[in-house]
């Protein structure tokens, strides 16, 4: 199916319309769930009402809601004391704020080297 219209007006409501070809509907494995009778003349056409309940939240909005929950606040406060100082030390104190290599494996290796330097420094500080 493809989207054939956004904000289609019908009965003073706005809808998003989707259509499917007859040839696609005839061979579709979900045909019995989607249509009451087997298709003969036309394919399937559906429309969904555009209202606030149908709008999908963005990942940013989902994360904001998750962090603002009581459990999220507890977890985030742990992160601030545990993880953020590591990134701060690596980027600010060590000056390693850019990855200079390209490719996933090379970038992973470079980041692991940065982390190794950080961990070695932590070990040195605890021994002295």
PyMOL commands that set and color helices and strands:
alter all, ss='L'
color gray80, all
select helices_A, chain A and resi 22-27+31-34+52-54+59-68+70-82+84-93+104-127
alter helices_A, ss='H'
color red, helices_A
select strands_A, chain A and resi 2-10+13-19+45-49
alter strands_A, ss='S'
color yellow, strands_A
deselect
rebuild
show_as cartoon
